[in-house]
Amino acid sequence: MGLENFAEATDTTRDGLTGNATAVLHEVAELLVALAERGETGVIDLGGMPLSSADKAWLAERLGQGEVEMTLNLDGASEVRETAFHGVWWLVHHNEKGVLTGEFIETGTVPALVSAHPDDIRQAADKLGFLIDEL
Amino acid sequence: MAGLAQHGVSRRSFLKFCTTLASAMALPPAAGLAMAEAMAAARRPSVIWLPFQECTGCTESITRSHSPTIESLIFNVISLDYQETLMAAAGHQAEEALHQAIKDNFGKYLLIVDGSVPLGMDGAYSTIGGKSNLETLKEVAKGAAAIVAMGSCAAFGGIPKANPNPTGAVSVSDIIKDKPIVNIPGCPPIPVVMTGVLAHYLTFGSLPELDKLGRPKAFYGETIHDRCYRRAFYDQGKFAKTFDDEGARNGWCLFELGCKGPVTYNACATTKWNGGTSWPVESGHGCLGCSEPDFWDAGSFYKALSMPANPLKTVAGAAVAGAAIGVAVSFVNRAKKSAAKAAHETTTLPDLEK
């Protein structure tokens, strides 16, 4: 029996909801206001709190599906999707063997993992310059 | 960061790793970004790794850590100046590398120790370059900013310290009293714990929060039992009675088969082993309690915690109950001790040199 099924099997409530998903939704709302008003980004570690699979499903349903969906190939797949609320992103990380290693909700214009780093951009500019020089 | 890229680790991969590592260490989620930035910066603190009375299992474990690999950590994030198993240098050159690292980074380097320190026969049971482990530890610890005692042997004495402890093995913290020490017990320890402690040290310049046994709370804060996916069966009173009965096949609790999960603090149940593939209880075997002090002497691995751990102690306890029984029992104990003594031959230094 996997951990996901275990959470369901041992759930004492009728619908599998623990009530924690509502609290997370409130936290997302607060982070989104902070982003809108002060430009502050935020992250919630879904693996760091006791959420049943029903809780996660409830949360995913409330946040919905937005326009952007990406798969990043970073030593295992990472799925990044924007929810129906602009600026609220749902990230799921797997390792090389496909095992779930982390699940986060992030608030920001673009998740930090997706943005290109300024140092990498500088390097890329140099590299492209060299490439053109050699033409 | 360019160095990491040379070894096939992209910045995004590294950030992903740091984010999940921060999560595993129960740090605020944003700490992942700080970790990635700090570790990518070219600080490369010197690390000296001393192997003492050990089996190299801890090195085997850490070199199998994944994402990023230990190789990329060694070559880019830290400067591993001395590690006998991994270094190319040998003999006098290796010893020179050690002394040079101590001299160049005095007061600033991180010292990792695996293996216990034997005190018997003036430390003759384990020597490197003609020096006892005790001498080497004292010498190298002097200039260390902090010490990581990796594995149960360095942290608590481990298997070498098991009764009757023929070499007089002790832990690092039994000897060094004036340096911050973090214990990462386990036989072997979980690779991500080692990586996590290194990452914390590199990012924040300090050791993570420790429990009363000097273990990082993030990984040793809860028992195996508390985080075990079979816990519900314990609560329901459903136990496997043998390793191949219906209960075992149904994945019921292994408590009655001797699982030490309820008294063992470690992260196996959440981090798992071999890149998250499985862990002992998931594979059908109870926890041995290898991250706890004196686990080797804590009774049979296959007796339930609720059963008497040590029959010898039990009969000794019964001796208090009645004089007549007591005489018989103490006779039994004496006989056992005599037999043990007779079977044991003391090894002398000349014997070792033969």
Interface residues (C-beta under 8 A of the other chain):
Chain A: M1 G2 L3 F6 A9 T10 G42 V43 I44 D45 G47 G48 L72 L74 D75 G76 S78 H93 N95 E96 K97 V99 T101 G102 F104 A112 L113 H117 D119 D120 Q123
Chain B: M1 A2 V9 S10 R11 R12 S13 L15 K16 F17 T19 T20 S23 A26 P28 P29 A30 G32 L33 H66 S67 Y229 A232 G251 K272 G275 G276 T277
